[in-house]
Amino acid sequence: MNLKSIRVRLTFWYTSLLTVTFLILAGTTNWLLVYTLSQDVDASLNSVAKSLIEQARKSSNPFFPPDIDGVFRRFFGYSPLDRYFQMLDPTGRQDPQRSRLHTGKLPISPKVIENASKGLPTYETLEGLGKYPVRILTVPIIESGRIVNMVQVGMSLKNMHETRRRFLIITLLILPVALLLASGGGWLLARRALKPVDNMTEAADRISAEALSDRLEETGAGDELDHLAKTLNSMLGRLDSTFKQIRRFSADASHELQTPLTILKGELEVALRSERTPEEYQGVLNSALEEIDRIAHLVEGLLLLSRADAGVLRMDKKPVDLSQVVKEIHAKAKILADTRGVILRLDHVEPVSMLGDYERLGRLLLNLVENGIKYTPAGGQVTLSLKKEQNGALIEISDTGIGIPLDEQDQIFQPFYRANEARAQGEGGVGLGLSIAGSIAEAHEGRIEVESTPGQRTVFTVFLPYQNSRKSPM
């Protein structure tokens, strides 16, 4: 048995709590029992005293034991063997003609005399008169406003003590049985309550990085464990998606790196097989340099994305004139647009200043503009505009290109993802441009939204909040 298991601990705490509850209940019951029995004894003694006082007023004859037995039996239901009765004069001395004691003389305390002088009864519990304490009631007999006698009645508390002792014995006998049953019941309840956890544990053991599509069974009860299963399934879904993205990212990155490396290696091997003219060597070196630039560009993009995912993408934020960035990107991209027969139009540009990284923001816009030019047929148009909003700057890059299907719009910002239409057109690129643009926008606390109609147009909207003074991650 694993003493550290939740099942054992729940059983222990359940049993401990029940033990404490049982002891408190037993203690309270014992107190109530003693209190109730004491009240019953006092009430019965008071009734006996009143009855004897009435008899004393009616007759001057002494009381005989049978009379006392009848009185005690009437109010107690039985005649105690250890019963006491005596009649006293106002000074507290015993009246030998009218007293009947079981044994000896009852002591009279100054408190009894004082209370009797005030016409008050006195209850006392005396020790030493027998094996058990004796409960005594002293009641003054008042006639014509003065005390003529005092009546004392008493009885041993043997029955009360015996009743209490039997109650304690029964309680002590019941306690271990109750705790044993409680422990067994607690164990069974804990086992039943934690059965779904055991099932989830077994299911979780079967789930690995290669089998993240498996899910934990949900009971549908709507309880805490069912909520836990739903939460874990949701987490497994996110992990599955992340692992798939990582695998796809690794595969795509390997493929994109392998192609230029293979070309580079092949060209160098061919160049080394035989003597070449200086011009031929220069051509090979230029081709190799192009492939190295391609690899460097790819590695730079991957590094930027990895830093962005890790939250350590460095942003050198300074006051930036966004209108100047937009105009500069328009001038750079116009050369590419002209070579492809696409019209690059600069629409209304409002002056906007904000904190940002000038170089990164330029790359963000250039990636979006180049993406629009690349997928817009000759004769089409790409429009770039900048508007000043209340909370930030709004940059729009719209084109009249091939568009993006609705079911692919949520995926275009994933690394290496390229829409089916883009692949069909055979356009170059590795699918990192939009991912990099999205990462740069997020690093500026902004966002990029896309709206597209396949075959007609696509609009990328970049929102950048200004006065972003929070420290940039290093």
C-alpha positions as CSV (number, residue, x, y, z in Angstrom):
1,M,0.0,0.0,0.0
2,N,1.4,3.4,-1.0
3,L,1.0,5.6,2.1
4,K,1.4,8.7,-0.1
5,S,-1.4,7.9,-2.5
6,I,-4.5,10.2,-2.6
7,R,-6.7,7.2,-1.8
8,V,-4.9,6.4,1.5
9,R,-4.8,10.1,2.5
10,L,-8.5,10.6,1.7
11,T,-9.3,7.5,3.8
12,F,-7.1,8.7,6.6
13,W,-8.6,12.2,6.6
14,Y,-12.1,10.9,6.3
15,T,-11.6,8.5,9.2
16,S,-9.9,11.2,11.3
17,L,-12.7,13.6,10.7
18,L,-15.3,11.0,11.5
19,T,-13.3,10.1,14.7
20,V,-13.2,13.7,15.8
21,T,-16.9,14.1,15.0
22,F,-17.8,11.0,16.9
23,L,-15.8,12.1,20.0
24,I,-17.4,15.5,19.9
25,L,-20.8,14.0,19.5
26,A,-20.1,11.5,22.3
27,G,-18.8,14.2,24.6
28,T,-21.8,16.4,23.9
29,T,-24.2,13.5,24.4
30,N,-22.5,12.5,27.7
31,W,-22.8,16.1,28.9
32,L,-26.5,16.3,27.9
33,L,-27.1,12.9,29.6
34,V,-25.6,14.0,32.9
35,Y,-27.3,17.4,32.7
36,T,-30.7,15.8,32.0
37,L,-30.3,13.2,34.7
38,S,-29.2,15.9,37.2
39,Q,-32.3,18.0,36.3
40,D,-34.5,15.0,36.7
41,V,-33.0,14.2,40.1
42,D,-33.4,17.8,41.3
43,A,-37.0,17.9,40.0
44,S,-37.8,14.6,41.7
45,L,-36.2,15.7,45.0
46,N,-38.2,18.9,44.9
47,S,-41.4,17.0,44.3
48,V,-40.6,14.6,47.2
49,A,-39.8,17.6,49.5
50,K,-43.1,19.3,48.6
51,S,-45.0,16.1,49.2
52,L,-43.4,15.6,52.6
53,I,-44.0,19.2,53.6
54,E,-47.7,18.8,52.8
55,Q,-47.8,15.7,54.9
56,A,-46.0,17.4,57.8
57,R,-48.5,20.3,57.7
58,K,-51.4,17.8,57.8
59,S,-50.2,15.6,60.6
60,S,-47.8,15.9,63.6
61,N,-47.1,12.2,63.4
62,P,-43.6,11.2,62.5
63,F,-42.9,9.8,59.0
64,F,-42.4,6.1,58.8
65,P,-40.2,4.4,56.2
66,P,-43.2,2.9,54.3
67,D,-44.5,6.4,53.8
68,I,-41.1,7.7,52.6
69,D,-40.8,4.7,50.3
70,G,-44.1,5.5,48.7
71,V,-43.2,9.1,48.2
72,F,-39.8,8.3,46.6
73,R,-41.4,5.5,44.5
74,R,-44.1,7.9,43.2
75,F,-41.6,10.5,41.9
76,F,-38.6,8.3,41.0
77,G,-40.3,5.3,39.8
78,Y,-38.5,3.2,42.4
79,S,-37.4,3.6,46.0
80,P,-33.6,4.1,46.3
81,L,-31.8,2.1,48.9
82,D,-29.6,5.0,49.7
83,R,-32.2,7.6,50.4
84,Y,-32.2,10.4,53.0
85,F,-34.8,12.4,54.9
86,Q,-34.8,14.5,58.0
87,M,-36.8,17.3,59.6
88,L,-34.9,20.2,61.1
89,D,-35.9,23.0,63.3
90,P,-35.2,26.6,62.2
91,T,-31.7,26.5,63.7
92,G,-30.7,23.4,61.8
93,R,-31.0,20.9,64.6
94,Q,-32.5,17.6,63.8
95,D,-36.0,16.8,64.9
96,P,-35.7,13.2,66.2
97,Q,-39.4,12.6,66.2
98,R,-39.9,13.5,62.6
99,S,-36.7,12.3,60.9
100,R,-35.8,9.1,59.1
101,L,-32.2,8.8,57.8
102,H,-30.7,6.0,55.9
103,T,-27.4,6.5,57.7
104,G,-26.1,9.1,60.0
105,K,-26.9,12.8,60.1
106,L,-26.8,15.0,57.1
107,P,-24.4,18.0,57.5
108,I,-25.9,21.5,57.6
109,S,-23.7,24.1,56.0
110,P,-24.0,27.9,56.8
111,K,-25.1,28.4,53.3
112,V,-28.2,26.2,53.9
113,I,-29.1,28.1,57.0
114,E,-28.6,31.5,55.2
115,N,-30.8,30.4,52.2
116,A,-33.5,29.0,54.5
117,S,-33.7,32.3,56.4
118,K,-34.5,33.9,53.1
119,G,-37.0,31.3,52.3
120,L,-34.9,29.8,49.5
121,P,-34.2,26.1,48.8
122,T,-30.7,24.8,48.6
123,Y,-29.3,22.0,46.4
124,E,-26.0,20.4,47.3
125,T,-24.0,17.4,46.2
126,L,-22.2,15.9,49.2
127,E,-19.2,13.5,49.1
128,G,-18.2,11.0,51.8
129,L,-21.7,9.8,52.8
130,G,-21.3,6.6,50.8
131,K,-19.6,5.1,47.8
132,Y,-21.4,7.5,45.5
133,P,-22.1,11.3,45.9
134,V,-25.4,12.2,47.5
135,R,-27.7,14.9,46.1
136,I,-29.4,16.9,48.9
137,L,-32.3,19.4,48.8
138,T,-33.0,21.5,51.8
139,V,-36.4,23.4,51.8
140,P,-37.7,25.7,54.5
141,I,-41.2,25.2,55.9
142,I,-42.8,28.7,56.3
143,E,-45.9,29.4,58.2
144,S,-47.3,32.8,59.0
145,G,-44.3,34.4,57.5
146,R,-41.7,32.5,59.6
147,I,-39.7,29.4,59.4
148,V,-41.0,26.6,61.5
149,N,-39.0,23.7,60.1
150,M,-36.7,22.6,57.3
151,V,-37.0,19.5,55.3
152,Q,-34.0,17.7,53.9
153,V,-34.3,15.0,51.3
154,G,-31.6,13.3,49.4
155,M,-30.6,10.3,47.5
156,S,-27.5,8.6,46.3
157,L,-26.4,9.4,42.7
158,K,-25.5,5.8,42.1
159,N,-28.1,5.2,39.4
160,M,-27.0,8.3,37.5
161,H,-23.3,7.3,37.7
162,E,-24.2,3.8,36.7
163,T,-26.2,5.1,33.7
164,R,-23.3,7.3,32.7
165,R,-20.8,4.5,33.1
166,R,-22.9,2.2,30.9
167,F,-23.2,4.9,28.3
168,L,-19.4,5.4,28.2
169,I,-18.8,1.6,27.9
170,I,-21.3,1.4,25.0
171,T,-19.6,4.4,23.4
172,L,-16.2,2.9,23.7
173,L,-17.4,-0.4,22.3
174,I,-19.1,1.2,19.4
175,L,-16.2,3.6,18.5
176,P,-13.8,1.0,17.1
177,V,-16.5,-0.7,15.2
178,A,-17.7,2.6,13.8
179,L,-14.2,3.6,12.8
180,L,-13.5,0.3,11.2
181,L,-16.7,0.6,9.1
182,A,-15.9,4.2,8.4
183,S,-12.4,3.3,7.2
184,G,-13.7,0.6,4.9
185,G,-16.4,2.9,3.6
186,G,-14.0,5.7,3.1
187,W,-11.6,3.5,1.2
188,L,-14.4,2.3,-1.0
189,L,-15.7,5.8,-1.6
190,A,-12.2,7.1,-2.3
191,R,-11.6,4.2,-4.7
192,R,-14.8,4.8,-6.5
193,A,-14.3,8.6,-6.6
194,L,-10.7,8.2,-8.0
195,K,-11.5,5.5,-10.5
196,P,-11.8,8.1,-13.3
197,V,-8.4,9.4,-12.3
198,D,-7.0,5.9,-12.6
199,N,-8.6,5.6,-16.1
200,M,-7.1,9.0,-17.0
201,T,-3.7,7.9,-15.8
202,E,-3.8,4.7,-17.9
203,A,-4.9,6.7,-20.9
204,A,-2.2,9.3,-20.4
205,D,0.4,6.5,-20.2
206,R,-0.6,5.4,-23.6
207,I,-0.3,8.9,-25.1
208,S,3.1,9.9,-26.5
209,A,4.5,12.4,-28.9
210,E,3.8,9.9,-31.7
211,A,0.2,9.4,-30.6
212,L,-1.1,12.8,-29.4
213,S,-4.3,12.3,-31.3
214,D,-5.6,10.0,-28.5
215,R,-7.8,11.6,-25.9
216,L,-8.9,11.0,-22.3
217,E,-12.4,9.6,-21.8
218,E,-14.9,12.1,-20.6
219,T,-17.7,10.8,-18.3
220,G,-20.1,13.5,-19.2
221,A,-21.0,13.9,-15.5
222,G,-20.1,17.5,-15.5
223,D,-18.1,17.2,-12.2
224,E,-14.5,18.3,-11.4
225,L,-12.9,15.2,-12.9
226,D,-14.9,15.6,-16.1
227,H,-13.8,19.2,-16.3
228,L,-10.2,18.0,-15.7
229,A,-10.5,15.5,-18.5
230,K,-11.8,18.2,-20.8
231,T,-9.0,20.6,-19.8
232,L,-6.3,17.8,-20.4
233,N,-7.9,17.0,-23.8
234,S,-7.8,20.6,-24.7
235,M,-4.1,20.7,-23.7
236,L,-3.4,17.5,-25.7
237,G,-5.1,19.2,-28.7
238,R,-2.8,22.2,-28.4
239,L,0.2,19.9,-28.0
240,D,-0.8,17.9,-31.0
241,S,-1.1,21.0,-33.1
242,T,2.2,22.3,-31.8
243,F,4.0,19.0,-32.5
244,K,2.6,18.9,-36.0
245,Q,3.6,22.4,-36.6
246,I,7.1,21.7,-35.4
247,R,7.4,18.6,-37.5
248,R,6.1,20.5,-40.6
249,F,8.5,23.4,-39.8
250,S,11.5,21.1,-39.4
251,A,10.6,19.2,-42.6
252,D,10.0,22.4,-44.6
253,A,13.2,24.0,-43.2
254,S,15.2,21.0,-44.1
255,H,13.8,20.9,-47.6
256,E,14.3,24.6,-48.2
257,L,17.9,24.4,-46.9
258,Q,18.6,21.2,-48.8
259,T,17.8,22.6,-52.2
260,P,20.3,25.5,-52.3
261,L,22.9,23.4,-50.6
262,T,22.5,20.7,-53.2
263,I,22.8,23.2,-56.0
264,L,25.8,24.8,-54.4
265,K,27.5,21.5,-53.9
266,G,26.8,20.4,-57.5
267,E,28.1,23.5,-59.1
268,L,31.3,23.4,-57.1
269,E,31.8,19.8,-57.9
270,V,31.3,20.4,-61.6
271,A,33.7,23.4,-61.5
272,L,36.4,21.2,-59.9
273,R,36.2,18.3,-62.3
274,S,38.2,20.1,-65.0
275,E,40.0,23.3,-65.8
276,R,37.8,26.3,-66.4
277,T,38.3,29.8,-67.8
278,P,38.3,32.7,-65.4
279,E,34.9,33.7,-66.7
280,E,33.5,30.3,-66.1
281,Y,34.9,30.2,-62.5
282,Q,33.4,33.7,-62.0
283,G,30.0,32.4,-63.2
284,V,30.1,29.5,-60.8
285,L,31.1,31.7,-57.9
286,N,28.3,34.1,-58.7
287,S,25.8,31.3,-58.8
288,A,27.2,29.9,-55.5
289,L,27.0,33.4,-54.0
290,E,23.3,33.5,-55.0
291,E,22.6,30.2,-53.3
292,I,24.5,31.4,-50.2
293,D,22.4,34.5,-50.1
294,R,19.3,32.4,-50.4
295,I,20.5,30.2,-47.5
296,A,21.5,33.3,-45.4
297,H,18.1,34.9,-46.1
298,L,16.3,31.7,-45.0
299,V,18.4,31.2,-41.9
300,E,17.9,34.9,-41.0
301,G,14.1,34.4,-41.3
302,L,14.2,31.2,-39.2
303,L,16.2,32.9,-36.5
304,L,13.8,35.8,-36.4
305,L,10.8,33.5,-36.1
306,S,12.5,31.4,-33.4
307,R,13.3,34.5,-31.4
308,A,9.8,35.7,-31.8
309,D,8.4,32.4,-30.6
310,A,10.7,32.5,-27.6
311,G,9.6,36.0,-26.8
312,V,13.2,37.4,-27.2
313,L,12.8,39.2,-30.6
314,R,14.9,42.3,-30.2
315,M,13.1,45.5,-31.1
316,D,15.1,48.8,-31.1
317,K,12.1,51.0,-30.5
318,K,12.6,54.7,-31.2
319,P,10.3,57.4,-32.5
320,V,9.4,56.5,-36.1
321,D,7.7,58.5,-38.9
322,L,5.5,55.8,-40.4
323,S,4.8,57.9,-43.4
324,Q,8.5,57.9,-44.3
325,V,8.7,54.1,-43.9
326,V,5.7,53.6,-46.2
327,K,7.1,56.0,-48.9
328,E,10.5,54.2,-48.7
329,I,9.0,50.8,-49.1
330,H,6.9,52.0,-52.0
331,A,10.0,53.2,-53.7
332,K,11.9,49.9,-53.2
333,A,9.0,47.7,-54.2
334,K,8.1,49.8,-57.3
335,I,11.1,48.3,-59.1
336,L,9.8,44.8,-58.6
337,A,6.3,45.8,-59.6
338,D,7.5,47.4,-62.8
339,T,9.4,44.3,-63.8
340,R,6.3,42.2,-63.4
341,G,3.9,44.7,-65.1
342,V,2.0,45.4,-61.9
343,I,0.9,48.9,-60.9
344,L,2.1,49.8,-57.4
345,R,0.0,52.7,-56.2
346,L,0.6,54.9,-53.2
347,D,-2.7,56.0,-51.8
348,H,-3.5,58.6,-49.2
349,V,-0.6,58.7,-46.6
350,E,-1.2,60.6,-43.4
351,P,1.7,61.7,-41.1
352,V,1.9,59.2,-38.1
353,S,4.6,59.0,-35.5
354,M,5.0,56.2,-33.0
355,L,7.6,54.2,-31.1
356,G,8.9,51.3,-33.2
357,D,11.8,49.6,-34.9
358,Y,12.4,51.4,-38.2
359,E,14.2,48.5,-39.8
360,R,11.7,45.8,-38.6
361,L,8.7,47.9,-39.6
362,G,10.2,48.3,-43.1
363,R,10.6,44.6,-43.4
364,L,7.0,44.0,-42.3
365,L,5.7,46.3,-45.0
366,L,8.1,45.1,-47.7
367,N,7.1,41.4,-47.1
368,L,3.4,42.3,-47.5
369,V,3.9,44.5,-50.5
370,E,6.1,41.9,-52.2
371,N,3.6,39.2,-51.4
372,G,0.8,41.3,-53.1
373,I,3.0,42.0,-56.2
374,K,4.1,38.4,-56.5
375,Y,0.5,37.0,-56.7
376,T,-1.0,39.8,-58.8
377,P,-1.2,39.1,-62.5
378,A,0.4,41.6,-65.0
379,G,-1.8,44.6,-65.4
380,G,-3.1,44.3,-61.9
381,Q,-2.7,46.8,-59.1
382,V,-1.3,46.9,-55.6
383,T,-2.3,49.8,-53.4
384,L,-0.5,51.0,-50.2
385,S,-2.0,53.5,-47.8
386,L,-1.5,54.8,-44.3
387,K,-4.3,56.2,-42.0
388,K,-4.1,57.8,-38.6
389,E,-6.6,56.2,-36.2
390,Q,-7.5,57.3,-32.6
391,N,-5.5,54.5,-31.0
392,G,-2.8,53.8,-33.6
393,A,-1.8,53.7,-37.2
394,L,-3.7,51.7,-39.9
395,I,-1.7,50.5,-42.9
396,E,-3.5,48.8,-45.8
397,I,-2.0,46.8,-48.6
398,S,-4.6,45.7,-51.1
399,D,-4.1,43.9,-54.4
400,T,-6.2,42.6,-57.3
401,G,-4.5,39.2,-57.3
402,I,-5.5,35.6,-57.1
403,G,-6.9,35.9,-53.6
404,I,-6.8,33.5,-50.7
405,P,-9.6,30.9,-50.0
406,L,-11.4,31.4,-46.7
407,D,-10.3,28.0,-45.3
408,E,-6.7,28.9,-45.8
409,Q,-6.7,32.5,-44.4
410,D,-6.1,31.3,-40.8
411,Q,-3.0,29.3,-41.9
412,I,-1.1,31.8,-44.1
413,F,0.8,33.2,-41.2
414,Q,2.3,29.8,-40.3
415,P,6.0,29.3,-41.3
416,F,6.5,27.7,-44.7
417,Y,2.8,27.6,-45.5
418,R,1.9,28.6,-49.0
419,A,-1.7,28.6,-50.4
420,N,-2.6,26.1,-53.0
421,E,-3.1,28.8,-55.6
422,A,0.3,30.2,-54.9
423,R,2.0,26.8,-55.3
424,A,0.1,26.3,-58.5
425,Q,1.5,29.5,-59.9
426,G,5.0,28.2,-59.3
427,E,6.1,31.4,-57.6
428,G,9.4,31.3,-55.6
429,G,9.7,31.8,-51.9
430,V,9.7,29.6,-48.9
431,G,6.6,30.8,-47.1
432,L,8.2,32.8,-44.3
433,G,7.3,36.4,-45.4
434,L,3.9,36.5,-43.8
435,S,5.1,34.7,-40.7
436,I,7.9,37.2,-40.2
437,A,5.5,40.1,-40.8
438,G,3.1,38.7,-38.2
439,S,5.8,38.3,-35.6
440,I,7.1,41.8,-36.1
441,A,3.5,43.2,-35.7
442,E,3.0,41.2,-32.5
443,A,6.4,42.5,-31.2
444,H,5.0,46.0,-31.7
445,E,1.8,44.9,-29.9
446,G,-0.1,45.2,-33.2
447,R,-1.9,42.7,-35.4
448,I,-2.4,41.9,-39.1
449,E,-5.8,41.1,-40.5
450,V,-6.6,39.7,-43.9
451,E,-9.7,39.9,-46.0
452,S,-9.8,38.2,-49.4
453,T,-12.1,37.2,-52.3
454,P,-10.6,34.4,-54.4
455,G,-9.8,35.5,-57.9
456,Q,-10.5,39.1,-57.2
457,R,-8.7,40.9,-54.4
458,T,-6.8,40.6,-51.1
459,V,-6.5,43.3,-48.4
460,F,-3.9,43.1,-45.5
461,T,-4.6,45.5,-42.7
462,V,-1.9,46.2,-40.2
463,F,-2.8,47.9,-37.0
464,L,0.0,49.4,-34.9
465,P,-0.7,51.2,-31.6
466,Y,1.4,54.3,-31.1
467,Q,3.1,55.5,-27.9
468,N,4.2,52.0,-27.2
469,S,6.7,52.6,-24.4
470,R,7.0,49.2,-22.9
471,K,10.5,47.8,-22.8
472,S,11.3,45.6,-25.7
473,P,12.6,42.1,-25.1
474,M,16.3,41.6,-25.8
